[in-house]
Amino acid sequence: MDYIAVLRRLSLHDDQVVADVLGSADTQPAGLDPILDERTVALVRLAALVAVGGAVPSYGAQADAAVDAGATAAEIVEVLVAVIPVVGLPCVVAAAPKLALALGQDVDDAFGIPPDG
Amino acid sequence: MVVWEGPGAAAPAAVELDQSLLEAKLSIPQPRPGSVSRAPIIDATRAGGCRVVGVTAPAGYGKTTLLAQWALAEDRPVGWVSLDRYDDDPAVLLTLLASAFARVSPDNAGLAADMGGLCVDVLGRAAPRLAAAFRSSPEPFVLMVDDLHELHASACHDALGVAISGIPDGSQLVAASRFEQPHLPRLRASGEAVELDADDLALDETGAEQIFAEARIGISHELAAAVTERTEGWPVGLYLAAVIAGHDRDRGLEVSGDDRYVADYLYRESLMLMPKKTQRFLRRTAVLDQLCAPLCDAVMGESGGQARLRALEASSSFLIPLDRRREWFRYHALYREFLLAELRRVEPEVLVKLHLRAADWYESNGSPALAVEHLLNTTAGDRCVQLVTALVLPTYNAGQMSTVQRWLSTLGDSAVEGYPPLAVLAGWVTALTGQTAAAERWAAIVDAASFDQVPVDGTASFDSGRAMLRAVMCASGPEQMMVDANAAVAQEPTWSPWLDTAVLLSAHAHLLAADLDEARVLFVEAVSIGATLGNTDTVVDGEAELALLAMDHGRWPEATERVERALAVVDEHRLYDYAVSVLAFAAAARLAVHRGDLEAADRQLAQAMRARPSCTFVLPFFAVRARLQLAKAYSTRGDQATARHLLREIDEILRHRPALGALVDQVSEVRQTVAANAQSAATRAAPLTGAELRLLPYLQTHLTIGAIGQRLFVSRNTVSSEIASIYRKLGVSSRNDAVQQATRIGLLGG
């Protein structure tokens, strides 16, 4: 199945296409050879998460998946910056502390630390 | 990094003294003949069969007597622990509980050793290990803990709570405390605990009659009822009333109330009845937590302590024998507080002198740790600081981290800064336990300090000690590390207890400079010196590094031998949570992968992953080397995801310490290997991060998210996000399941 066919079937809200394209969870994609590498897919999903405004555990799962696939923390953070032109700064401001928590940093708390602390 | 052998020839005496003090803490006190029987309460509580019994009442209600009578009447085996203020340390507490339990359960002879060990994870490893031992006891037992109110550290109560969860049905833990016992409310709510309080322990007129009869004073039933009512059944009040009535009948019977002022009044009355010399003896020896005749003689500056103690023991119930041989005693707690107040009132000027004499005696009898406790009460700051300096590492090596921290915090940062060699040790302690911020602060203080006398910690000079700390923290890159390490090697004489550490650091510096041949020679030298000195961590680290070098060159038989030696030391000294052990586990894992023993490899990898949080960027080359070896091993096992998480952790360390010489190139190599290797089909969940591993043990407790945050000094947000992450990675959705799953995969328990 080529990408035009995928686009057409998606445009029709063809439920079947999801199974055809993604395959079932533990086997190889059935209809489409994966072109994007795992790392890119993980980063794209993270970008989508920023756009829809997920909660901390979702960021944890996606950030771990990105690292699993070989992304670095710096690359993950760069995704936030990269999506600003599309989703706008407020979305990213909301996402940043959640992603930070997922990466093991509490930025809200860090702001509250007195100068010598 | 030194096992310290104590001051010269006094070592055997030290062992003996510590042994007899330990013996005293673990022996069941004999109830005083003639004390009022508590049989009805004891029988009822035993019949109730609750796993946990709390006896909570103010001083003077006969808590210890109740426990001692119970122990005497009990047909199940009884283990006993009397706590004192030096036991306010979770590792010490669990060691005592394990020692007491080992006496009633001979199968568990090695249990006490499992509780200690360098930097042991008390809550995550020792406490669940003890709970498991309780749970698997073949026969029911009773464990009695007296003076639980001596525990103030929340870490102690957390650990105790986890240990208590292992007390099986049919067995009982009985704890006596002056204050509310934090573990009780929850257990009581679920019907697993019963609590006896002051009302239960108050005596009735029958008890009063018995006390007066014991003092050979006849009183009528009505009078007994009246005295009981006025003292509200407070046993010590009744006892004192009887003592005073023995001299002046009317005054004794007028006694009333149970508050502290009345107690002080009663005590003073009873004290005034004694000869002046005895009064002075009582007052002055009250500075001692525990008394024996030679110690009393030393503190009083006169002889005759033996006879005086015997006479006091016979005549009053305020002196409690601690051991069967009746060599060690302590004053009844409330009485001692009164005596100390008297001492401060009557002759405050002698207080410091008395503490100094006690410190002298403990020091010359080989118990310098107890000398420190007395010196902390004096103005002899310098002497105290020096003694602490000499004791930090041996105490630390014994796993009593909070004792060291208590000393350092009681002395205060400025006192520690005032004696730069101690600041160096504070730097070592904080670096080896992964307290990054504190370690960096001490390093900066040490860098700015100067000191030209001979330090008492065994190093050749302050410069040499400082050079070693700088080398291990490697903040200025490998060239400076080489300079520092070689300076230390040049300064430390052949007999120095720090020589092996200096040589080991030099070996590491050569490794970073990619001078493998010289590094190998130095590691061999460090291991041989370390083995002679009995410095376990040098042996572990040196053998592990030599094993890795051997593997790099395909010398597998040598590698096998060295890995076995390193692991044997880790096992013997319970170094499972120690920063230096991570590399040994990683080397063992790599060896097992090579042998094709994947099960053993996974076991070693799990141990290494669990221990790695203590290995932080303040020990940068340890931290990076260990993670690099782990990443390689996981990559070879086909788990590229975990390898990548480790590489990410390495990135974090390199962010703090970018200059690590040859290691940086090795990281790039491994990164390429990981990228090239195929991920095996089954992707496992990401490994728990260091922060998550530190939080994990608290899931065994009943602490709220906020309380856990306070324990770990992190925000509530951080805790809740880490808990969510732990659940996700473990594939569970509740706290109980998380603990069970973590225990199953070897992240909790011993």
HADDOCK unambig.tbl for C-alpha pairs under 7 A between the chains (distance, minus, plus):
assign (segid A and resid 56 and name CA) (segid B and resid 721 and name CA) 6.56 0.50 0.50
assign (segid A and resid 57 and name CA) (segid B and resid 721 and name CA) 6.66 0.50 0.50
assign (segid A and resid 57 and name CA) (segid B and resid 724 and name CA) 6.18 0.50 0.50
assign (segid A and resid 57 and name CA) (segid B and resid 725 and name CA) 6.52 0.50 0.50
assign (segid A and resid 60 and name CA) (segid B and resid 725 and name CA) 6.50 0.50 0.50
assign (segid A and resid 64 and name CA) (segid B and resid 686 and name CA) 6.50 0.50 0.50
assign (segid A and resid 67 and name CA) (segid B and resid 644 and name CA) 6.31 0.50 0.50
assign (segid A and resid 67 and name CA) (segid B and resid 645 and name CA) 6.12 0.50 0.50
assign (segid A and resid 68 and name CA) (segid B and resid 641 and name CA) 4.13 0.50 0.50
assign (segid A and resid 68 and name CA) (segid B and resid 642 and name CA) 6.86 0.50 0.50
assign (segid A and resid 68 and name CA) (segid B and resid 644 and name CA) 6.03 0.50 0.50
assign (segid A and resid 68 and name CA) (segid B and resid 645 and name CA) 6.62 0.50 0.50
assign (segid A and resid 69 and name CA) (segid B and resid 641 and name CA) 6.54 0.50 0.50
assign (segid A and resid 70 and name CA) (segid B and resid 644 and name CA) 5.88 0.50 0.50
assign (segid A and resid 72 and name CA) (segid B and resid 648 and name CA) 6.33 0.50 0.50
assign (segid A and resid 101 and name CA) (segid B and resid 718 and name CA) 6.33 0.50 0.50
assign (segid A and resid 101 and name CA) (segid B and resid 721 and name CA) 6.64 0.50 0.50
assign (segid A and resid 102 and name CA) (segid B and resid 721 and name CA) 6.98 0.50 0.50
assign (segid A and resid 106 and name CA) (segid B and resid 718 and name CA) 6.11 0.50 0.50
assign (segid A and resid 109 and name CA) (segid B and resid 715 and name CA) 6.46 0.50 0.50
